[in-house]
């Protein structure tokens, strides 16, 4: 159980205790919790830490210098920091960081410093780190350490990190999430106090256990089982955590960053950046082991004939439904090109609550197409029958999971005439999960689809 707490956010990696003790005192006096590692092989964690945010790193963890030292330190770093963690601020704190590394045949002015050599060696060992680490440097004198070194280090740490505005905002947000989670656990404890019989009764782990059991049951209802209970608890705790975040004063905590957030980005806006942001905001990955037909899941159809037949449709109907190009003797080649560029998909739009409580017997899906951005102008739109994501000229950046489709920037278009109900317990072989739309865009498609299906038609009498 104690292993659950083994996730430091600040690490000091230094083999010399006489150096470590001073930066340790400085961090302690700043009330920053941290872990110290000497770099010795027997002291390294069994797996890299995946929540590290800040590392103070000495470049020489053995008696060697140059390439050997860089290789050893890079190896230690990869054992301490997960390459999937980002962003991580690495403060190089070394006596020899700016010393040149002599290399035969290389002019002195072109020789790497110890710091540059370490970075290159680290990136060669793990290329993912190149776009995940932010390097800073702090001076470490080779001798004549001041008596008040710990006090000076506090100021140097503040100065080194003080220029990192975006990092400061993200760390503030991280603190808000932790504060919100602490408030959530306090609220759960208050409920446990009631379960225990009031403030006069000593709280035990069993009282907290009963609260969590009741929450799981309230969320899962008839679907509650040993297998489903953890998922139901995650659902209710996630919502409770969101409630806490909305009331913890986030805007006030981030107010100091308002000026630069409001400023216009200095870099030129690229269409690819906007597409990737749309993908980031509107989509999510499919969770491993998820139930079939999870609401919001977009399925890639790998068999076009099965896709058409399940809707009682054919190629001509698909063209008339989605494409504004009219097939004729003169433009059939253009139509064939369009048909070869698009790909069929399905979207699961069953109500979330029915799925969560295991009340659904059938899955409700709506059919559509993936259209490359280059073909976006050929999409037929108008009225309430079409749902296009993202709207307007925006595109999504997401890679097609099957072969034969080179475009990464796409638009999704669904048509409410293509709807089908399938047995929710039966998996299909001709389509497979691709990604999930988040709940808001899924709802934006589900609601008009339901209203379109329930509209009333009247006979017009002239």
KOLPAZA-173181 format. One line per 8 residues: number of its first residue (from 1); their letters; for each residue x, y, z of C-alpha. Coordinates in nm, 4 decimals, padded with zeros to 6 digits. Example, Ala and Ser with C-alpha at 12.3 -4.5 7.8 and 13.67 -1.06 7.14 Angstrom:
1	AS	01.2300,-00.4500,00.7800  01.3670,-00.1060,00.7140
This chain:
1	XXXXXXXX	00.0000,00.0000,00.0000  00.2853,00.2406,00.0814  00.4008,00.2064,-00.2811  00.1006,00.4187,-00.3846  00.2872,00.7215,-00.2450  00.6069,00.6544,-00.4425  00.5550,00.9252,-00.7044  00.7794,01.2277,-00.6373
9	XXXXXXXX	00.7368,01.5459,-00.8370  01.0818,01.6869,-00.7502  01.4078,01.4896,-00.7680  01.7644,01.5817,-00.6794  02.0227,01.3576,-00.8487  02.3698,01.4188,-00.7068  02.6360,01.1781,-00.5859  02.8080,01.4241,-00.3473
17	XXXXXXXX	02.6313,01.4561,-00.0159  02.8169,01.7782,00.0682  02.6451,01.9356,-00.2336  02.3125,01.7616,-00.1960  02.2692,01.8672,00.1655  02.2704,02.2367,00.0719  02.0136,02.2148,-00.2058  01.8169,01.9804,00.0201
25	XXXXXXXX	01.8099,02.2443,00.2928  01.7096,02.5091,00.0385  01.4157,02.3022,-00.0885  01.3159,02.2088,00.2638  01.3095,02.5737,00.3688  01.0940,02.6457,00.0619  00.8596,02.3681,00.1869  00.9123,02.1630,-00.1290
33	XXXXXXXX	00.8990,01.7863,-00.0854  01.1585,01.5980,-00.2893  01.3509,01.2748,-00.3219  01.7284,01.2501,-00.3366  01.9082,00.9900,-00.5505  02.2855,00.9520,-00.5643  02.2804,00.7783,-00.9007  02.4020,00.4496,-00.7557
41	XXXXXXXX	02.2529,00.1548,-00.9428  02.1138,-00.0083,-00.6291  01.9269,00.3132,-00.5371  01.7350,00.3573,-00.8618  01.3572,00.2953,-00.8676  01.2215,-00.0291,-01.0099  01.0436,00.1726,-01.2802  01.0812,00.5372,-01.3873
49	XXXXXXXX	00.8693,00.7935,-01.2028  00.5828,00.9209,-01.4178  00.4882,01.2329,-01.2187  00.8227,01.4098,-01.2043  00.8011,01.7814,-01.2799  01.1401,01.9161,-01.1694  01.4875,01.7588,-01.1587  01.8075,01.9091,-01.0179
57	XXXXXXXX	02.0799,01.7148,-01.1953  02.4519,01.6840,-01.1370  02.6225,01.5774,-01.4611  02.8944,01.3687,-01.3025  02.7684,01.0859,-01.0868  03.0970,00.8925,-01.1009  03.4632,00.9905,-01.1057  03.4701,00.9913,-01.4874
65	XXXXXXXX	03.4327,01.2875,-01.7211  03.3407,01.3355,-02.0857  03.1578,01.0672,-02.2798  03.1674,00.8069,-02.0008  03.0158,01.0507,-01.7520  02.7484,01.1605,-02.0014  02.6539,00.8003,-02.0789  02.6301,00.7042,-01.7126
73	XXXXXXXX	02.4208,01.0084,-01.6185  02.1932,00.9638,-01.9212  02.1348,00.6024,-01.8217  02.0475,00.7063,-01.4646  01.8130,00.9746,-01.5949  01.6199,00.7285,-01.8123  01.5821,00.4999,-01.5080  01.4449,00.7846,-01.2932
81	XXXXXXXX	01.2222,00.9881,-01.5307  00.9629,00.8259,-01.7552  00.9889,00.9294,-02.1202  00.6084,00.9554,-02.1247  00.6140,01.2360,-01.8663  00.6036,01.5952,-01.9896  00.6905,01.8707,-01.9482  00.9816,01.8150,-01.7104
89	XXXXXXXX	01.2113,02.1001,-01.6092  01.5713,01.9792,-01.5725  01.8004,02.2197,-01.3878  02.1602,02.1238,-01.4649  02.3515,02.1897,-01.1439  02.7099,02.0911,-01.2102  03.0590,02.2250,-01.1463  03.1706,02.1301,-01.4982
97	XXXXXXXX	02.8617,02.2126,-01.7063  03.0411,02.4743,-01.9199  03.3768,02.2938,-01.9464  03.4758,02.1925,-02.2981  03.5128,01.8238,-02.3819  03.8357,01.7760,-02.5742  03.7874,01.5814,-02.8987  04.0627,01.4980,-03.1437
105	XXXXXXXX	04.0428,01.6910,-03.4694  03.7757,01.9342,-03.3438  03.8741,02.3015,-03.3055  03.8372,02.4309,-02.9464  03.5612,02.6719,-03.0453  03.3534,02.3812,-03.1880  03.4002,02.1411,-02.8997  03.0914,02.0517,-02.6947
113	XXXXXXXX	03.0538,02.1483,-02.3322  02.9847,01.8793,-02.0731  02.6246,02.0004,-02.0650  02.5818,01.9794,-02.4438  02.7429,01.6362,-02.4530  02.5040,01.5067,-02.1871  02.1971,01.6367,-02.3727  02.3076,01.4807,-02.7008
121	XXXXXXXX	02.3834,01.1502,-02.5300  02.0463,01.1520,-02.3533  01.8541,01.2251,-02.6738  02.0399,00.9484,-02.8544  01.9444,00.7080,-02.5760  01.5799,00.8234,-02.5683  01.4712,01.0505,-02.8577  01.1320,01.1213,-02.6957
129	XXXXXXXX	01.3047,01.3340,-02.4316  01.4024,01.5946,-02.6922  01.0498,01.7373,-02.6992  00.9630,01.6704,-02.3366  01.2426,01.8305,-02.1332  01.3080,02.1996,-02.0660  01.6708,02.2548,-01.9635  01.7860,02.5328,-01.7319
137	XXXXXXXX	02.1176,02.5813,-01.5557  02.2248,02.6892,-01.2084  02.5800,02.7677,-01.1098  02.7625,02.5271,-00.8794  03.1010,02.6689,-00.7707  03.3948,02.4275,-00.7851  03.5262,02.5543,-00.4509  03.4884,02.8360,-00.1974
145	XXXXXXXX	03.1236,02.7533,-00.1171  02.9697,03.0381,00.0864  02.8661,02.9761,00.4445  02.5069,03.0771,00.3637  02.4947,02.8635,00.0494  02.1527,02.7138,00.1306  02.0032,03.0625,00.1622  02.1564,03.1731,-00.1662
153	XXXXXXXX	02.0346,02.8562,-00.3370  01.6774,02.9454,-00.2471  01.7096,03.2689,-00.4394  01.8898,03.0997,-00.7287  01.6142,02.8381,-00.7560  01.3479,03.1097,-00.7616  01.5418,03.3046,-01.0231  01.6028,03.0018,-01.2476
161	XXXXXXXX	01.2369,02.8958,-01.2451  01.0898,03.2458,-01.2420  01.1236,03.2903,-01.6177  00.9073,02.9879,-01.6984  00.5586,03.1384,-01.7255  00.3775,02.8475,-01.8924  00.5402,02.5973,-01.6575  00.4355,02.8136,-01.3630
169	XXXXXXXX	00.0747,02.8082,-01.4824  00.0773,02.4302,-01.5292  00.2253,02.3770,-01.1835  -00.0420,02.6065,-01.0390  -00.3061,02.3974,-01.2131  -00.1469,02.0802,-01.0768  -00.1740,02.2295,-00.7277  -00.5405,02.3183,-00.7871
177	XXXXXXXX	-00.6160,01.9602,-00.8862  -00.4391,01.8278,-00.5769  -00.6246,02.0770,-00.3552  -00.9537,01.9753,-00.5148  -00.8763,01.6087,-00.4549  -00.7868,01.6844,-00.0930  -01.1225,01.8614,-00.0529  -01.2991,01.5658,-00.2123
185	XXXXXXXX	-01.1369,01.3221,00.0306  -01.2306,01.5503,00.3205  -01.5917,01.5479,00.1986  -01.5883,01.1693,00.1799  -01.4513,01.1635,00.5345  -01.7385,01.3867,00.6485  -01.9806,01.1307,00.5055  -01.7883,00.8555,00.6813
193	XXXXXXXX	-01.8257,01.0467,01.0082  -02.2032,01.0312,00.9634  -02.1748,00.6618,00.8861  -01.9744,00.6141,01.2037  -02.2481,00.7757,01.4082  -02.1262,01.1323,01.4537  -01.8235,01.3221,01.5811  -01.8132,01.1272,01.9072
201	XXXXXXXX	-01.7292,00.7999,01.7300  -01.3721,00.7160,01.6267  -01.3310,00.6993,01.2492  -01.2038,00.3734,01.0984  -01.1166,00.2472,00.7526  -01.4404,00.0445,00.7532  -01.6457,00.3644,00.7739  -01.4733,00.5033,00.4646
209	XXXXXXXX	-01.5194,00.1688,00.2929  -01.8951,00.1847,00.3523  -01.9160,00.5329,00.1953  -01.7354,00.4127,-00.1180  -01.9603,00.1073,-00.1358  -02.2707,00.3258,-00.1221  -02.1374,00.5588,-00.3927  -02.0599,00.2647,-00.6224
217	XXXXXXXX	-02.4083,00.1257,-00.5693  -02.5742,00.4631,-00.6307  -02.3908,00.4996,-00.9624  -02.4098,00.1402,-01.0834  -02.7596,00.0433,-00.9701  -02.8521,-00.2917,-01.1295  -02.5207,-00.3121,-01.3157  -02.3127,-00.3304,-00.9955
225	XXXXXXXX	-02.0803,-00.6297,-00.9797  -01.7238,-00.7089,-00.8771  -01.6121,-00.6402,-01.2333  -01.8081,-00.3158,-01.2875  -01.7879,-00.1545,-00.9406  -01.4448,00.0110,-00.9934  -01.5636,00.1748,-01.3154  -01.8771,00.3094,-01.1505
233	XXXXXXXX	-01.6740,00.4503,-00.8621  -01.4381,00.6235,-01.1075  -01.7401,00.7815,-01.2791  -01.8871,00.9277,-00.9607  -01.5518,01.0395,-00.8130  -01.4618,01.2108,-01.1420  -01.7786,01.4180,-01.1278  -01.7271,01.5013,-00.7602
241	XXXXXXXX	-01.3695,01.6079,-00.8354  -01.4917,01.8324,-01.1162  -01.7356,01.9948,-00.8734  -01.4473,02.0672,-00.6367  -01.2337,02.2129,-00.9169  -01.5117,02.4500,-01.0177  -01.5255,02.5900,-00.6646  -01.1569,02.6058,-00.5661
249	XXXXXXXX	-01.0904,02.9496,-00.7079  -00.9016,02.8414,-01.0190  -00.9431,03.1735,-01.2043  -00.8141,03.3631,-00.9004  -00.5169,03.1283,-00.8625  -00.4260,03.1772,-01.2292  -00.4925,03.5529,-01.2334  -00.1195,03.6343,-01.2297
257	XXXXXXXX	-00.0907,03.4728,-01.5756  -00.3764,03.6713,-01.7296  -00.1578,03.9245,-01.9119  00.0481,03.6797,-02.1166  -00.2482,03.4467,-02.1726  -00.4337,03.7392,-02.3268  -00.1443,03.8312,-02.5558  -00.1402,03.7226,-02.9207
265	XXXXXXXX	00.0907,03.4219,-02.9794  00.4141,03.5306,-03.1438  00.4400,03.2292,-03.3716  00.2540,03.2124,-03.7026  -00.0657,03.0098,-03.6708  -00.0441,02.6897,-03.8730  -00.3499,02.5040,-03.9971  -00.1940,02.1809,-03.8720
273	XXXXXXXX	-00.1724,02.3243,-03.5195  -00.5418,02.4139,-03.5222  -00.6274,02.0665,-03.6493  -00.4254,01.9013,-03.3748  -00.5892,02.1211,-03.1129  -00.9310,02.0211,-03.2451  -00.8302,01.6580,-03.2190  -00.7043,01.7181,-02.8661
281	XXXXXXXX	-01.0220,01.8955,-02.7542  -01.2858,01.6892,-02.9353  -01.1483,01.3347,-02.9253  -01.0139,01.0784,-02.6825  -00.8607,00.7341,-02.7140  -01.0646,00.4177,-02.6736  -00.9972,00.2720,-02.3279  -00.8464,-00.0750,-02.3228
289	XXXXXXXX	-01.0963,-00.3492,-02.2490  -01.3933,-00.1148,-02.2909  -01.7362,-00.2627,-02.3444  -01.8501,-00.2898,-02.7072  -02.0453,00.0080,-02.8346  -01.9356,00.2614,-02.5761  -02.1194,00.5908,-02.6453  -01.9137,00.8353,-02.8488
297	XXXXXXXX	-01.6972,00.5647,-03.0061  -01.6198,00.6176,-03.3736  -01.5755,00.2898,-03.5585  -01.3721,00.2534,-03.8757  -01.5445,00.0296,-04.1302  -01.2991,-00.2039,-04.2988  -01.5606,-00.3632,-04.5245  -01.7465,-00.1113,-04.7398
305	XXXXXXXX	-02.0037,-00.3624,-04.8626  -02.1035,-00.4580,-04.5079  -02.1290,-00.0897,-04.4188  -02.3641,-00.0248,-04.7105  -02.5742,-00.3365,-04.6597  -02.6390,-00.2777,-04.2884  -02.8149,00.0452,-04.3877  -02.9878,-00.1130,-04.6870
313	XXXXXXXX	-02.7858,00.1244,-04.8996  -02.5612,00.1174,-05.2006  -02.2815,00.3225,-05.3545  -02.5177,00.5518,-05.5439  -02.7137,00.6363,-05.2286  -02.3899,00.7132,-05.0436  -02.2838,00.9519,-05.3183  -02.6208,01.1302,-05.3283
321	XXXXXXXX	-02.6290,01.1580,-04.9495  -02.2855,01.3082,-04.8903  -02.1364,01.4459,-05.2110  -02.2367,01.7643,-05.3933  -02.0747,01.6452,-05.7158  -02.3337,01.5242,-05.9672  -02.2278,01.2109,-06.1524  -02.2512,01.2428,-06.5292
329	XXXXXXXX	-02.0690,01.1311,-06.8348  -01.8278,01.4239,-06.8053  -01.7418,01.4111,-06.4349  -01.7616,01.0431,-06.3477  -01.3844,01.0344,-06.3047  -01.4086,01.3156,-06.0500  -01.6828,01.1257,-05.8699  -01.4744,00.8091,-05.8664
337	XXXXXXXX	-01.1841,01.0079,-05.7235  -01.4085,01.1402,-05.4444  -01.5390,00.7941,-05.3668  -01.1842,00.6592,-05.3481  -01.0791,00.9393,-05.1077  -01.3465,00.9010,-04.8372  -01.3855,00.6277,-04.5757  -01.7016,00.5024,-04.3984
345	XXXXXXXX	-01.7427,00.5233,-04.0208  -02.0081,00.4656,-03.7558  -02.0727,00.6589,-03.4345  -02.2327,00.5093,-03.1229  -02.4918,00.7537,-02.9857  -02.6724,00.5543,-02.7149  -02.7505,00.7582,-02.4000  -02.4616,00.7378,-02.1533
353	XXXXXXXX	-02.6823,00.6696,-01.8522  -02.8433,00.3653,-02.0160  -02.5017,00.2158,-02.0842  -02.3589,00.2967,-01.7397  -02.6538,00.1302,-01.5666  -02.6634,-00.1659,-01.8060  -03.0168,-00.0832,-01.9199  -02.9343,-00.0848,-02.2899
361	XXXXXXXX	-03.0131,-00.3921,-02.4968  -02.9367,-00.2473,-02.8381  -02.6661,-00.0151,-02.9600  -02.7734,00.2861,-03.1658  -02.5307,00.3920,-03.4364  -02.5330,00.6563,-03.7062  -02.3303,00.6216,-04.0238  -02.1001,00.8732,-04.1850
369	XXXXXXXX	-01.7794,00.9395,-04.3709  -01.4253,01.0533,-04.3038  -01.3434,01.3164,-04.5642  -00.9874,01.4449,-04.6244  -00.9498,01.8188,-04.5713  -00.8657,01.8561,-04.9402  -01.2126,01.7224,-05.0291  -01.4042,01.9201,-04.7639
377	XXXXXXXX	-01.5716,02.1423,-05.0236  -01.7401,01.8391,-05.1776  -01.9425,01.7683,-04.8596  -02.3155,01.8200,-04.9058  -02.4654,02.0170,-04.6170  -02.7884,02.1909,-04.5319  -03.0838,02.1443,-04.3013  -03.0750,01.9248,-03.9908
385	XXXXXXXX	-02.9915,01.5944,-04.1584  -02.6140,01.6457,-04.1658  -02.3741,01.6707,-03.8737  -02.0255,01.7931,-03.9674  -01.7335,01.7907,-03.7250  -01.5612,02.0173,-03.6693  -01.7949,02.2864,-03.8064  -01.6913,02.5553,-04.0518
393	XXXXXXXX	-01.3491,02.5407,-04.2163  -01.1791,02.3692,-03.9210  -01.0397,02.0165,-03.9491  -00.9332,01.7384,-03.7143  -00.5829,01.5935,-03.7046  -00.6190,01.2212,-03.6471  -00.4629,00.9258,-03.8263  -00.6784,00.6628,-03.9994
401	XXXXXXXX	-00.6091,00.3256,-03.8325  -00.6471,00.1167,-04.1495  -00.4468,00.1258,-04.4704  -00.5067,00.3177,-04.7897  -00.5821,00.6592,-04.6420  -00.2974,00.9076,-04.6310  -00.4753,01.2200,-04.5007  -00.4283,01.3107,-04.1340
409	XXXXXXXX	-00.6377,01.6299,-04.1461  -01.0001,01.5316,-04.1874  -01.3633,01.6217,-04.1392  -01.6305,01.3859,-04.0074  -01.9771,01.4018,-04.1564  -02.2765,01.1970,-04.0384  -02.6239,01.1754,-04.1913  -02.9313,01.0998,-03.9853
417	XXXXXXXX	-03.0849,00.8797,-04.2561  -02.8064,00.6283,-04.1903  -02.9079,00.4856,-03.8543  -02.8972,00.1301,-03.7372  -02.9723,-00.0662,-03.4211  -02.7429,-00.3590,-03.3388  -02.7299,-00.6150,-03.0627  -02.5158,-00.4486,-02.7954
425	XXXXXXXX	-02.3631,-00.7774,-02.6826  -02.2501,-00.8890,-03.0278  -01.9240,-00.7671,-03.1758  -01.8850,-00.7133,-03.5499  -01.5836,-00.8103,-03.7576  -01.6254,-00.5553,-04.0355  -01.5678,-00.2479,-03.8203  -01.3354,-00.1708,-03.5312
433	XXXXXXXX	-01.3042,00.1079,-03.2700  -01.0961,00.4036,-03.3885  -01.1332,00.6775,-03.1240  -01.3971,00.8390,-02.9038  -01.5673,01.1728,-02.9447  -01.5948,01.3525,-02.6141  -01.9412,01.3798,-02.4619  -02.0249,01.7329,-02.5799
441	XXXXXXXX	-01.9660,01.6716,-02.9547  -02.1370,01.3327,-02.9205  -02.4389,01.5032,-02.7641  -02.4354,01.7638,-03.0423  -02.4884,01.4773,-03.2881  -02.7172,01.2625,-03.0712  -02.9735,01.5338,-02.9941  -03.0552,01.6475,-03.3510
449	XXXXXXXX	-03.0473,01.2829,-03.4610  -03.3148,01.1959,-03.2041  -03.5254,01.5006,-03.2940  -03.4897,01.4250,-03.6653  -03.6188,01.0729,-03.6065  -03.9178,01.1922,-03.4061  -04.0341,01.4737,-03.6358  -04.3972,01.4769,-03.7436
457	XXXXXX	-04.4888,01.4952,-04.1126  -04.8030,01.6634,-04.2395  -04.9864,01.6326,-04.5685  -05.0045,01.9640,-04.7489  -05.3411,02.0303,-04.9094  -05.3559,02.2997,-05.1739
